[in-house]
Amino acid sequence: MIDLYYWPTPNGHKITLFLEEAGLPYRLVPVDIGRGAQFDPAFLAVSPNNRIPAIVDHDPPDGGPPLSVFESGAILLYLAEKTGRFLPADLRGRKTVLEWLFWQVGGLGPMAGQAHHFLDYAPERVPYATERYVREVSRLHAVLDRRLEGRRFLAGEAYTIADMACYPWVVPWKRQRQRLDDHPNLRRWFEEIRARPATQRAYARAAEIREAARGLDEEAKRILFGQGAEVVRRDRPGS
């Protein structure tokens, strides 16, 4: 059994996509990031960066005690290695998947996240920031489109953790002021992944959590976007 500390965000969706595809038994542990649940000491013991997702694997491959993993990219890699699925065993195939996994972690996710922030959550409009991040997401979509020309998935014919990492960050394309019709290879890839039964199950789990959650009010925005070093010092064990 795997405990998944989760909230319905793109990074959270990455892990439910994998777990549903692999058929691994898991338990969702909601972490309401708009109410400060990410600062609970029990969660910080699993995810010291006070961010979701994180997992605790109660049956790790080494047969030892339960093992915690934080950071979505690290979790996907851990689960792929645990199951022997969605990550090629050969050197070159593995290299390609990891390139695109890290591309998402270092580029697509952060840039799309900044676009979301300045378009939807910033207390005042900052035209320069909005244009910068919208244009950068557009560039990244073009990179994906070019990569997918002549390929079914990012690493070739096989669906991998690289696709699982990227897909949830493309889902909110309308919020990002993008046009998938401008990128036909990306749209084809997007529609194929959206139609997968495991994808539909993963997003159904997200809808269950979202229905029970309160809206993103001003207090939630303060919690989410007002964090600095003082938060880490305050939540240091023993403080």
N, C-alpha and C positions, 0 to 999 in steps of 0.2 A: 504494500500500500504506500502511496505517495500523498503527502499533505501538500497541497498547492495553496500558498498564500497569495491571494488574487484580488484584483479589482478589474472591472471591465474596461481596460485601456488597451491600446495596441500591443504594448509589451506583455500584458497579461494574456491577450489572445494568442500570442505565439505559443505559449506553453499548453493551453487547452487544445490548440490545433494538433500539437505533437501527441499529447496523451490520448486524444480521441482517435487519431490515425493508428497509433500503436496498440490501442485497446488495453492500455495499462490501467489497473484500478487506481483511482485517486479520490481524494476528498478535498472539496473546495473549502478553504478557510478565508472568508471575506475579510478584507482589510480596508475599511472605509477611509480612504485617504483624504476625503473632504472633512472628516470629523476627527482627524488626528490619530487614528488607530495605528498608523505606521510608527508612532513614537512609543508604543507600548513596549516595556522591557522584554517581554516574551518574544515579540516580533523582532526587536533589535538583536536578540541573541541569534536569530536566523539570518537577518538581513541588516548588517551594521550600517549600511548606507541609507537606512530608513526609506527604501523604495521597494515597490512590488515589481515583478513577482519574485518569489523565493520558494524553494521546496525543501521538504524533509523526506528523504527516502528511508523507509523503515526496513527495506530489504536491499541494501547496497550490494554491488557485485562482489566486494571483498568479504562478505559475510560478517562484517563487524557491526558495531552499534549504528543506530540511525545517523544518517549523513545529511547535512544541510548544504544547499547550494544557492547562492544569490547571483543576480545579474542574468538577464534573459538569454544572452548569447551563451554564457557559460552553462546555463541549465539545458539549453538545446543540445549543446555539444555533449554534456554529461549523459543526457537521456539517449542520444544517438549511440554513444559508445556502450551504454548499459544494455541496449536492446539489439545492437548490431543492425539498426535500420536507419534509413534516410541520410546516410553518410557513406560514400563509397569506401571500400577497403583499400583500393589501389592508391598509390602515392599521388598520381596526377589528378585523379578524380576528387580525392579528399582535399587536395590543395585548392582546387577550383571552388568547391563548396565553401571552404573556410574563407576564401577571398571574398565571396559575396555575402557571407554571414557577417564578416567584419565590416564590409562596405555598408551594410545596413546599420550596424551598431554605431559606427563612427560617422555616418553621413545621412542616410535617408531618415532615420529616426530622429536625430537631433534637429535637423533642418525642418522636417515636417512639424515637429513639436514646437519649434519657435514660430512657424507660420500659424499654428493653432493659437498660440498664446497672443500674438499681436493682432490676429484677426478677431478673436473671440473674447479674450480675457483681460487684455491690458486696460488699465483704468482710463487711459487716454489714447487717442489714435496717434501713431507714430508713422507717418507715411513712408519715410525712408526704410524703417525696419520691415514694414509690411511688404513693400515692393521687393526688398532684398530677399526675404525668405520665400515669398511666392515664386519669384523668378528662380531661386535655387532649387526649389522642389520641382519646378518645371524642367530644369536642366537634368535633375536626377531621374525624372520620369523618362526623359529622352535617352538617358544612359541605359535604363532598363529596356526601353523599346529596341534600341540598337542591339543590346545583348541577346534579346529574345528572337531576333530575326533568324529564322531557320532552326530555332531550338524550341522544343516544347516547354522546357523549364530552364531555370537559370544555369544549371550545370549540364544540361543535355536532355535526354529522354526521361530521366528519372526525377521524381519529385523528392526534394531533399529539405533539410533544415534551412537552407538558404531561402527557399521559396516561402517556407513557414515564417521566417523572420521578416521578409519584405511585405508579404501580402497584407497584414493588418495595418501597415502604414500607408497602403494605397487605398484601403477601404474608404477613408474619409476624404476622397479626392475632391468632392464638391466643397467641403469646408475649406480646403486648401486652395480653392479657386483654380482648379485644374480642369482639363478637358481630356478624358481618356480617348475620345474620338480622334484627337491629334496624334495618338500613339497606337496604331492598330495592333502591333505585336503585343504591347502591354495589355491592351483591352482583351485580346484573345486569351492571354495567360490568366488575367484577372477573372474572367468569366469561367474558365475551366476550374480554377481553384474554388471559386464561390460555389460551384455546383457539386463539389465533392461532399458526400454524406458526412464525413468527419468534420468538415468546415461548418456545415449546417448545424451539427450537434454542438460544436464549440460555441457558436454564436447564440444558440438557444440557451446555453448555460449562462452566457453573459446577459441575455435579456432577463433571466430570472433574477439575477443580482441587481440589475439596473432598475427593475420595477420596485424593488424593496428599498432602493436608495433615495435619500433626499436630494433635492436639487443643489446645484453649485451656487450657493448664496455668497454674500460678501464675507461671512466668517470662513466658509470653506476656501474661498480664494485667498484669504489672508494666510490660512494654514498651508495651502499648497504653494503659494508664490512668495511668501514672506520669510522663507527660511534662510538663515545665515549660519556662520560658525557658532553663534551662541546656542543654536538649537542642538548641535552636536555636543557642545560642552555640557549643556543642561541634561542631556540624556545619557551622559557617560555613566556606565555601571558604577554604583556606589556613591553617585553624586546626590 
